[in-house]
Amino acid sequence: MKKPYKSLLSLAIILGTSFSALAGESLEPTGESLTRSVDLIFRAPYKLNFQLTPGKDLKAGNTPDKYSVAAFNVTSTQPYQLGIRFTPGSGEIKYGGLIKLKGKSDPNHIISLGLITDRKYTTLDDWVITKDNINDFSGYIQTVGSQIVPADTYTLSMDASAFIS
């Protein structure tokens, strides 16, 4: 019976001889070499805080344009581009800053709202994102156009996030 270590030893000697023969040859690259590089961005850990506060004593009926119904504030422990959006599926989103909400008790009751901030921003999909890295992003949700708001409950849902470029 053959001993298995002798077979393995023979294989190692053959392979070693083949590799050493290759090492003695002069190897040169053919064609052009390819180079790729990436930026490795190490960001400080952050904590995001988001507050959405409804207006006090909201009254049904004739509501003027730009009537504030809620306020938002997003803060971060590290400066980032901060973003906010109306939660997808929470209403009829026109684009990043406009939404139509339906009443809970009667879906025919509709209120049109818009997002207002004094920060410079850009939009991406339905997100409103600050152009600068900041720690605090705040603004208001206001009515868009004069409207008669029927008495009902309208659920305003929003998302906040930090973005890196």
N, C-alpha and C positions, 0 to 999 in steps of 0.2 A: 504494500500500500504506500502511495506517495504521501509525503508529508506536505501539508498545505503551505507551510512557511517557505519551503524550497521553491514552490511555484510563484509565490509572491515576490521572493527575492530575485528570481529570474526576470520577472516582469519589470521590477524596479531597475535592474541593471540595463535592460533593453531600452526602457524609457529614458533613463539617465544618459545613455550613450546618444540617443536621438537628439535630446535637448542640448547636450554639450556640442554636438556637431553643428546645430543651428546657431549656437552662441558664437562659434568661431567665424561664422560668415559675417560679412559686412552688410547690415540692413540699412536701407534708405527708403524714405517715404516716396510713394508715387503720387503724382498729381498734387493738388493743393490740399492743405490741411484746413479743417473747419474749426472755427472758434465761436463760442457762445459765452455771453456774460449776463449776469442778472444782478440787480440791486437787492441786497439783503437788508430789509428794513426792520430794525428792532425798535419797537415802540414801548414806551412805558405802560405798564398796566393802568387801566382806568376804570372808574366807576361812573356809570351814567345814571342820572336821576331825571325823572320826567314827571311833571305835574300838569294836569289838565283840570282847570277849575271852572265850573259853570257860573254864569252871571247870577247875581242875586235879584230876586223879585222880577223875573221875566214875565211880561204881560202879553196875553194873546190879543189879537186885534191888529189895528193899523201899526205897522212897524216901519220906521224910516230906513233909508239906505244907510249902510255902515253902522248899524246898531250892534254894539258889542254883546255877544251872548256867552262867550267863554274866553278864557286866557290860557296860554300855555307857557311853560318854562322848561327848558332842557339844560341841564348843567353836566359838566364833565370835570373830573379831577385833573385831566390832562388836556391841553388844547388839541382839538380835532375839528374837522369840518363836521358840523352837526346838522342833522336832517330830521324832518318831520313830514308825515303824510297822513291823509285820511285812510283809515284801515280799509283795505280792499273788501268789498262785499257789504260794507256798512251803509252804503247809500249809492246814489248815482254820481260817480266821480267824473267831472268834466275834464279836468287835468289836474296837475299838482296842487293847485290852490282853490279849486271850486268843487262844491258837493251839494247835492240835493238830498235831504233826509225826509223819510216818510214817517208819519205819526204811528205810534204803537197801537193806539185804539182804532185808528182809521187810516189805512195806507193811502187814501186820497188826500189826506192832509200833507202838504209839502212845504218845506222851508228851504230856501236857497242861501247857502253860506259860503264865505270866502275866508282865506287865511291872510292875515295882514302882519307884516313885520317891517321894522326899519333897517334890518340887516341887508347887505347885498347878498343875493343868492342866485343859484342856478337851479334848474330842474332836471331830474333824471327819472324817467318813467313817471311815477306819481309822487316822487319825493321832491321836497323843497329843501335844498342843501346850501348852507352858508358857503360863500366863496373863500372865506378865510378860516384858518384854524383859530377857534375860540373856545372859551370855557362856559359861555352862557348864551343861550339862544332863546329869545322870548317873543311873544306876539299875541295877537288876538284873533278870535273867530268872530266875524261880523256878518250881518245880513248883506246880501247882494241885491240891491234895488229895493225900492219901497215895496212892501208886500203886506197882505192881510194874513197873519199867522193864526190858524185855527188853534183853539185850546186843545192840547194833546201833549204827549210826552215824546220827544225826539231824542234818540240815542246818538250822541256824537262820540265816535271812537277814532283815536289817532294812534300812530306808532312813531317812535323816535329812535334814532340810531346815530352812531358815530361813523364817519367815513374817512378812509385814507386814500391818497392818490399815488 
